[in-house]
Amino acid sequence: MVNLSASAINNKMETLNLKELTSIDGMISGQNDIITFIVFKLENTDTEEIKKQVLKELQNLKSE
């Protein structure tokens, strides 16, 4: 699953084969790719805007 996810993140699905899919080294590398991807996404996410939107939606629910 790790190798499959990492291949999807790296746009390498067309070159993925069974050997790579079951490779331990590939899993370790894939895990690092996934962690790097998540960190990048979190660092580039406007959390203040998300917070504002969540609070707005909660206020709307409270008003209903």
MDTraj code that builds the backbone (N, CA, C; nanometers):
import mdtraj as md
import numpy as np

residues = "MET VAL ASN LEU SER ALA SER ALA ILE ASN ASN LYS MET GLU THR LEU ASN LEU LYS GLU LEU THR SER ILE ASP GLY MET ILE SER GLY GLN ASN ASP ILE ILE THR PHE ILE VAL PHE LYS LEU GLU ASN THR ASP THR GLU GLU ILE LYS LYS GLN VAL LEU LYS GLU LEU GLN ASN LEU LYS SER GLU".split()
xyz = np.array([
    [0.0818, -0.1188, 0.0000],
    [0.0000, 0.0000, 0.0000],
    [0.0863, 0.1254, 0.0000],
    [0.1959, 0.1216, 0.0759],
    [0.2869, 0.2361, 0.0808],
    [0.3432, 0.2647, -0.0576],
    [0.3911, 0.1609, -0.1246],
    [0.4501, 0.1811, -0.2568],
    [0.3472, 0.2319, -0.3569],
    [0.2273, 0.1830, -0.3479],
    [0.1207, 0.2268, -0.4374],
    [0.0884, 0.3739, -0.4137],
    [0.0764, 0.4137, -0.2883],
    [0.0473, 0.5532, -0.2544],
    [0.1599, 0.6456, -0.2992],
    [0.2831, 0.6052, -0.2726],
    [0.3976, 0.6873, -0.3122],
    [0.4052, 0.7010, -0.4637],
    [0.3777, 0.5946, -0.5351],
    [0.3783, 0.6013, -0.6814],
    [0.2710, 0.6967, -0.7316],
    [0.1560, 0.6964, -0.6673],
    [0.0489, 0.7883, -0.7070],
    [0.0901, 0.9325, -0.6802],
    [0.1500, 0.9579, -0.5638],
    [0.1961, 1.0930, -0.5298],
    [0.3005, 1.1408, -0.6300],
    [0.3892, 1.0523, -0.6709],
    [0.4985, 1.0884, -0.7616],
    [0.4621, 1.0752, -0.9093],
    [0.3356, 1.0484, -0.9383],
    [0.2897, 1.0305, -1.0769],
    [0.3716, 0.9247, -1.1513],
    [0.3946, 0.8116, -1.0862],
    [0.4741, 0.7025, -1.1445],
    [0.3941, 0.5734, -1.1567],
    [0.2631, 0.5830, -1.1607],
    [0.1800, 0.4624, -1.1651],
    [0.2066, 0.3781, -1.2891],
    [0.2387, 0.4420, -1.4008],
    [0.2571, 0.3666, -1.5246],
    [0.3844, 0.2825, -1.5233],
    [0.4804, 0.3161, -1.4356],
    [0.6048, 0.2390, -1.4301],
    [0.6108, 0.1443, -1.3104],
    [0.5080, 0.1423, -1.2281],
    [0.5054, 0.0550, -1.1103],
    [0.4889, -0.0905, -1.1539],
    [0.5736, -0.1768, -1.0988],
    [0.5617, -0.3191, -1.1294],
    [0.5543, -0.3983, -0.9985],
    [0.5313, -0.5282, -1.0086],
    [0.5139, -0.6131, -0.8906],
    [0.6380, -0.6129, -0.8019],
    [0.7558, -0.6135, -0.8626],
    [0.8804, -0.6136, -0.7847],
    [0.8898, -0.4862, -0.7002],
    [0.8607, -0.3716, -0.7600],
    [0.8644, -0.2454, -0.6857],
    [0.7537, -0.2395, -0.5815],
    [0.6401, -0.2944, -0.6143],
    [0.5250, -0.2916, -0.5244],
    [0.5510, -0.3691, -0.3961],
    [0.6323, -0.4752, -0.4039],
    [0.6585, -0.5591, -0.2870],
    [0.7979, -0.5376, -0.2275],
    [0.8716, -0.4419, -0.2781],
    [1.0079, -0.4160, -0.2331],
    [1.0100, -0.3451, -0.0974],
    [1.0885, -0.3988, -0.0033],
    [1.1047, -0.3356, 0.1280],
    [1.1728, -0.1997, 0.1124],
    [1.2788, -0.1932, 0.0316],
    [1.3463, -0.0652, 0.0079],
    [1.2503, 0.0360, -0.0533],
    [1.1662, -0.0128, -0.1426],
    [1.0654, 0.0743, -0.2027],
    [0.9657, 0.1249, -0.1004],
    [0.9310, 0.0390, -0.0049],
    [0.8373, 0.0800, 0.1002],
    [0.8984, 0.1882, 0.1888],
    [1.0258, 0.1727, 0.2228],
    [1.0941, 0.2734, 0.3054],
    [1.1027, 0.4053, 0.2295],
    [1.1431, 0.3987, 0.1049],
    [1.1505, 0.5182, 0.0215],
    [1.0126, 0.5798, 0.0024],
    [0.9143, 0.4946, -0.0207],
    [0.7773, 0.5421, -0.0386],
    [0.7238, 0.6093, 0.0858],
    [0.7567, 0.5529, 0.2022],
    [0.7128, 0.6132, 0.3283],
    [0.7717, 0.7535, 0.3417],
    [0.8987, 0.7692, 0.3071],
    [0.9615, 0.9013, 0.3116],
    [0.8948, 0.9973, 0.2141],
    [0.8606, 0.9496, 0.0948],
    [0.7912, 1.0337, -0.0031],
    [0.6562, 1.0797, 0.0505],
    [0.5837, 0.9894, 0.1143],
    [0.4514, 1.0232, 0.1684],
    [0.4647, 1.1259, 0.2798],
    [0.5610, 1.1064, 0.3700],
    [0.5810, 1.2014, 0.4799],
    [0.6200, 1.3382, 0.4249],
    [0.7105, 1.3413, 0.3281],
    [0.7511, 1.4674, 0.2658],
    [0.6319, 1.5366, 0.2012],
    [0.5477, 1.4606, 0.1336],
    [0.4290, 1.5156, 0.0684],
    [0.3331, 1.5759, 0.1707],
    [0.3092, 1.5056, 0.2805],
    [0.2175, 1.5548, 0.3842],
    [0.2731, 1.6815, 0.4485],
    [0.4020, 1.6816, 0.4806],
    [0.4643, 1.8009, 0.5400],
    [0.4507, 1.9189, 0.4446],
    [0.4797, 1.8978, 0.3171],
    [0.4675, 2.0048, 0.2177],
    [0.3255, 2.0593, 0.2130],
    [0.2273, 1.9693, 0.2094],
    [0.0874, 2.0125, 0.2039],
    [0.0494, 2.0922, 0.3283],
    [0.0925, 2.0455, 0.4453],
    [0.0592, 2.1154, 0.5694],
    [0.1277, 2.2513, 0.5783],
    [0.2523, 2.2583, 0.5349],
    [0.3245, 2.3852, 0.5390],
    [0.2645, 2.4875, 0.4436],
    [0.2005, 2.4407, 0.3392],
    [0.1437, 2.5305, 0.2392],
    [-0.0080, 2.5404, 0.2488],
    [-0.0611, 2.5134, 0.3668],
    [-0.2047, 2.5224, 0.3890],
    [-0.2338, 2.6438, 0.4746],
    [-0.3314, 2.7213, 0.4331],
    [-0.3712, 2.8400, 0.5083],
    [-0.4629, 2.7965, 0.6220],
    [-0.4018, 2.7624, 0.7347],
    [-0.4802, 2.7107, 0.8472],
    [-0.5705, 2.8168, 0.9081],
    [-0.5307, 2.9420, 0.9008],
    [-0.6170, 3.0488, 0.9531],
    [-0.7470, 3.0557, 0.8740],
    [-0.7381, 3.0401, 0.7442],
    [-0.8586, 3.0440, 0.6607],
    [-0.9479, 2.9242, 0.6901],
    [-0.8879, 2.8083, 0.7093],
    [-0.9658, 2.6893, 0.7449],
    [-1.0354, 2.7119, 0.8786],
    [-0.9625, 2.7656, 0.9748],
    [-1.0190, 2.7947, 1.1069],
    [-1.1382, 2.8896, 1.0950],
    [-1.1225, 2.9957, 1.0169],
    [-1.2323, 3.0918, 0.9974],
    [-1.3541, 3.0234, 0.9363],
    [-1.3311, 2.9387, 0.8372],
    [-1.4411, 2.8709, 0.7693],
    [-1.5133, 2.7747, 0.8629],
    [-1.4369, 2.7004, 0.9433],
    [-1.4975, 2.6069, 1.0391],
    [-1.5802, 2.6832, 1.1412],
    [-1.5262, 2.7930, 1.1938],
    [-1.6006, 2.8733, 1.2915],
    [-1.7278, 2.9318, 1.2303],
    [-1.7183, 2.9742, 1.1059],
    [-1.8355, 3.0283, 1.0361],
    [-1.9428, 2.9208, 1.0209],
    [-1.9014, 2.8011, 0.9796],
    [-1.9969, 2.6914, 0.9626],
    [-2.0594, 2.6506, 1.0956],
    [-1.9803, 2.6492, 1.2015],
    [-2.0344, 2.6171, 1.3341],
    [-2.1351, 2.7222, 1.3791],
    [-2.1046, 2.8470, 1.3526],
    [-2.1977, 2.9546, 1.3877],
    [-2.3274, 2.9406, 1.3082],
    [-2.3164, 2.9040, 1.1815],
    [-2.4357, 2.8818, 1.0991],
    [-2.5201, 2.7679, 1.1553],
    [-2.4557, 2.6608, 1.1994],
    [-2.5289, 2.5486, 1.2586],
    [-2.5966, 2.5898, 1.3889],
    [-2.5284, 2.6708, 1.4650],
    [-2.5824, 2.7180, 1.5921],
    [-2.7045, 2.8071, 1.5695],
    [-2.7038, 2.8835, 1.4612],
    [-2.8128, 2.9766, 1.4305],
    [-2.9370, 2.9065, 1.3784],
    [-2.9206, 2.7878, 1.3256],
    [-3.0344, 2.7167, 1.2647],
    [-3.1285, 2.6607, 1.3667],
])
top = md.Topology()
chain = top.add_chain()
for i, resn in enumerate(residues, 1):
    res = top.add_residue(resn, chain, resSeq=i)
    for name in ("N", "CA", "C"):
        top.add_atom(name, md.element.get_by_symbol(name[0]), res)
traj = md.Trajectory(xyz[None], top)
